[in-house]
Amino acid sequence: MKISPTLINTLKYWKGNNKFFCNKNIYAGSQFYYSFGTILYILFYGMSFIFFVIKEISSNPKKLIFLIIYSLYLFVIIVFCLICAFTDPGIIPINKLTTKDLQNANCSSNNRVFYINGIRHKIRFCYTCNIIKPPGVSHCKTCNVCVERFDHHCPWVGNCIGKNNYKYFFIFLILLNIFFIFTFIFSLFFVISKKKFVSIYIIILSFATM
């Protein structure tokens, strides 16, 4: 969750909307507090499943084992959600350039191109971050920063998804979908076999969330 020294050195003239804590050693997305809402929703969903379904399991030993495994899985999902929210997605530090520097760089030209492995790329300049954007780099309007291998800005974790946190985000999505699919199937089983119609509430919630 720590940010790179290069990024720390540019914070004195930082233009982004991202947050920094613990003497600028911990990075947080510009909307990191959205992840807390996501976590509360997951906890609400999980507690509803425990209350309406797991507690109805007749065998106490099986119920306890099931509850422990379910709770640990829920904890892992929350951890990956927080990692996505508090990991630098691959922000490219801005350049502190004067008007003269910008003119000397001839950054206004949109016709310049360069080649990487024989592939033609057009010069793209970010006037907010004062950098020439390499291929795969895009400027996030929400966070107001350029991110390497930018995928999108995720409102559910309140952070950009890019080079450094994409793998965590992918794992988070996989775990979350397994979580909702499992609860959906298990709740459906209770409705059909156990005639526990209150579980329909979990079925509707899990289907809508997926």
C-alpha positions in Angstrom: 0.0 0.0 0.0 3.0 2.3 0.2 3.6 4.7 -2.6 6.8 5.0 -4.7 9.6 7.5 -3.7 9.1 9.2 -7.2 5.5 9.8 -6.4 6.4 11.1 -2.9 8.8 13.7 -4.4 6.1 15.2 -6.6 3.5 15.6 -3.8 4.6 19.2 -3.0 2.9 20.3 -6.3 0.4 17.4 -6.6 -2.6 18.1 -8.8 -4.4 14.8 -8.3 -7.5 14.3 -6.1 -6.0 11.2 -4.4 -5.4 11.1 -0.6 -2.3 10.3 1.3 -2.0 9.3 5.0 0.6 8.4 7.6 3.1 11.1 6.6 2.3 10.5 2.9 3.4 6.8 3.2 -0.1 5.3 2.5 -2.0 6.0 -0.7 -5.8 6.1 -1.0 -8.0 6.5 -4.0 -9.8 9.8 -4.4 -13.1 8.1 -3.4 -11.6 5.5 -1.1 -14.6 5.9 1.3 -16.8 4.3 -1.3 -15.1 1.0 -0.6 -16.4 1.3 3.0 -19.9 1.4 1.6 -19.2 -1.7 -0.6 -17.8 -3.5 2.5 -20.9 -2.6 4.5 -23.1 -3.9 1.7 -21.1 -7.2 1.6 -21.3 -7.5 5.4 -25.1 -6.8 5.3 -25.5 -9.4 2.6 -23.3 -12.0 4.4 -25.0 -11.4 7.8 -28.4 -11.8 6.2 -27.3 -15.2 4.7 -26.0 -16.3 8.1 -29.2 -15.2 9.9 -31.8 -16.6 7.4 -29.9 -19.7 6.1 -26.9 -20.9 8.0 -28.6 -20.8 11.4 -31.3 -23.1 9.9 -28.8 -25.9 9.4 -29.9 -28.6 11.9 -26.5 -30.2 12.7 -24.6 -28.0 15.1 -21.1 -29.3 14.2 -21.7 -28.7 10.5 -23.2 -25.4 11.2 -20.1 -24.2 13.1 -17.7 -25.4 10.5 -19.8 -23.9 7.7 -19.9 -20.6 9.6 -16.2 -20.4 10.2 -15.4 -21.1 6.5 -18.0 -18.6 5.3 -16.7 -15.9 7.7 -13.1 -16.4 6.6 -14.1 -16.2 2.9 -16.0 -13.0 3.7 -13.0 -11.6 5.4 -10.7 -12.3 2.4 -13.1 -10.5 0.1 -13.1 -7.5 2.3 -9.3 -7.5 2.4 -9.0 -7.5 -1.4 -11.6 -4.7 -1.6 -9.4 -2.6 0.8 -6.2 -3.5 -1.2 -7.9 -2.2 -4.4 -8.9 1.0 -2.7 -5.5 1.7 -1.0 -3.1 0.7 -3.7 -1.4 3.1 -6.1 -2.9 1.9 -9.4 0.2 3.0 -11.4 0.1 6.8 -11.2 2.6 8.6 -13.4 4.0 11.6 -11.4 3.4 15.0 -13.0 6.0 17.3 -14.3 6.3 20.8 -13.0 6.8 22.7 -16.2 6.6 26.4 -16.9 4.9 27.9 -19.9 8.3 28.2 -21.6 9.1 24.6 -21.0 5.8 23.6 -22.6 6.5 25.7 -25.6 10.0 24.3 -26.0 8.6 20.8 -25.8 6.3 21.6 -28.7 3.6 19.7 -26.9 0.8 21.3 -29.0 1.7 19.2 -32.0 -0.9 16.4 -32.5 0.7 15.1 -35.7 3.8 13.6 -34.2 4.1 9.8 -34.1 6.5 7.2 -32.8 6.9 3.5 -33.3 7.2 0.6 -30.8 8.0 -2.8 -32.2 6.8 -1.6 -35.6 3.5 -0.4 -34.2 2.6 3.3 -34.9 1.6 5.4 -31.9 0.4 9.0 -31.9 1.9 11.5 -29.5 -0.6 12.2 -26.7 0.2 14.9 -24.2 -1.6 15.5 -20.9 -1.8 19.2 -20.1 -2.9 18.5 -16.5 0.0 16.3 -15.6 2.4 17.8 -18.1 3.6 14.5 -19.5 3.7 12.7 -22.8 1.4 9.8 -22.3 2.9 6.4 -23.2 0.7 3.7 -24.8 -1.8 2.4 -22.3 -1.7 5.5 -20.2 -4.9 7.5 -19.7 -6.0 10.4 -17.6 -8.7 9.7 -15.0 -11.0 12.7 -14.7 -12.2 11.6 -11.3 -8.8 11.2 -9.7 -7.2 13.8 -12.0 -4.1 11.7 -12.6 -2.6 9.7 -15.4 -2.5 6.0 -14.7 -0.4 3.3 -16.4 -2.4 0.5 -18.1 -5.5 2.4 -17.0 -8.6 0.1 -17.2 -11.3 2.2 -15.5 -12.2 4.2 -12.4 -14.2 1.8 -10.1 -16.8 3.6 -7.9 -17.2 0.4 -5.8 -13.6 0.7 -4.5 -13.3 4.4 -5.1 -10.0 4.1 -7.0 -8.6 3.7 -10.5 -7.9 0.2 -11.7 -4.5 0.1 -13.4 -1.1 -1.6 -13.6 -0.5 -2.1 -9.9 -3.9 -3.1 -8.6 -5.6 -4.8 -11.6 -4.7 -8.3 -10.4 -6.1 -7.6 -6.9 -9.3 -6.2 -8.5 -9.6 -9.3 -10.7 -9.2 -11.6 -7.7 -11.7 -9.4 -5.8 -14.3 -9.8 -8.6 -13.7 -13.6 -8.9 -14.1 -14.1 -5.1 -17.2 -11.9 -5.0 -18.9 -13.6 -7.8 -18.3 -17.1 -6.3 -19.6 -15.7 -3.0 -22.9 -14.5 -4.6 -23.3 -17.5 -6.8 -22.8 -19.8 -3.8 -25.3 -18.0 -1.6 -27.8 -17.8 -4.5 -27.7 -21.6 -5.1 -27.7 -22.5 -1.4 -30.6 -20.1 -0.7 -32.5 -21.5 -3.7 -32.0 -25.0 -2.2 -33.5 -23.9 1.1 -36.5 -22.4 -0.6 -37.2 -25.6 -2.7 -36.3 -28.4 -0.2 -36.7 -26.8 3.2 -39.6 -24.5 2.3 -37.8 -21.6 3.9 -39.4 -18.8 1.8 -37.6 -16.1 3.7 -34.5 -17.1 1.7 -36.2 -15.6 -1.4 -34.9 -12.2 0.0 -31.3 -13.5 -0.3 -32.0 -14.9 -3.8 -33.3 -11.6 -5.1 -30.4 -9.7 -3.5 -27.7 -12.0 -4.8 -29.2 -12.1 -8.4 -29.5 -8.3 -8.5 -25.9 -7.8 -7.2 -24.5 -10.3 -9.7 
